[in-house]
């Protein structure tokens, strides 16, 4: 470890760090809101798997879901919250610190 740039990997946000949740956060950071089906396709998940991971992100306050109808069809939009954006930026900073310490 580079002593000039120490890191503490225990501070990595486990809610974000899971592969599928990481993909959700990355995608939402650039397109919030996203339609559920669009998000599902982008991260390569099933409906049920994505729902489970969105629930975990929602419980952490990182995303919110809005259900509405477009015509007669239900539609779920997923938004990155301000808290979620802050957590995402913090996660990125933690990864940069870890990568920098590996030099």
N, C-alpha and C positions, 0 to 999 in steps of 0.2 A: 504494500500500500504506500502511496506517495504521502508523506507526512505533511506536505504543504497543502494538500487537498484531501483531507480525510472525509470519509463518508460513513454513514450509519445506515446500512441496508434495512435495519429493523423499522426505519421510518417510511419505507415504501408503502403506499396506500394499497392494501390487499383488495379493497373493493374494486379499484380500477385495474390492478395488475393482472387479473385473470384474462386470458387470451380473448375471449369473446367480449367481455366488458371493456377491455382496452380498445377493441375495434369499434365498439359502440361509441365510446367517448371520443375517439379520434374522428370518426365520421361526423358526429354531432357537433364537434368543435368547428367544423367548416360549413355545415348545412342546416343547423338547427332552425326550424323544426324539420324532422323527417317523417314521412309516412311510414307506418309500421312495416308494410310489405317491402318498401324500398330499403329500409334499414335491415330487415331480415335477409334480403337478397345480397346486400353489400357485405354483411358479416358472415354469410354462409351458414345461417342457423335455421332451425325449424321454428315454427310458430311457438310451440311450447317451450323450447329451450330459450328463445329470445325473451319470452314473457317472464320466465324465471329470473333471467339475468337483469331485465329491466326492473323487476320488483326489488332486487337487491340494490340497484343504483337509485331507485326511487326512495327506498327506506333510508339511504344515506343522504338524501336530499340533493343528489347530483342530476337527476332528470325528473321531469314531470310528464305525465301522459294526459292528453286531452282527447276525449271521445266525442265524436259528432257524426252527423249524417251528411253525406253529399248525395243529394237526390234522396233515394230510398236506401242507399248503401251505407253501412257503418264505416267509419274511418277513424283510426287512432293516429294522432300526431304525437311525436316524442320530441320534447324540448330539452336542451341542456340548460340547467338553471345557472344563476350567477354563482352559487356555491359550487356547482359542478364544474364550471369554467375555471374557477379558482383552484379547485382540487386537481383538475387536468394540468393546469400550468405548473402547479407545485410538483406533480408527478414527473413532468418533463424536466424540471430543474433537478429533481433527485436523480433521474437517469443521466443527465449531463454530468452531475457531480461524480457519480459512480464511474462513468466512462472516463472522465478526466483523471480519476484516481488510478485507473488501470494503466495509464501511460508510464 
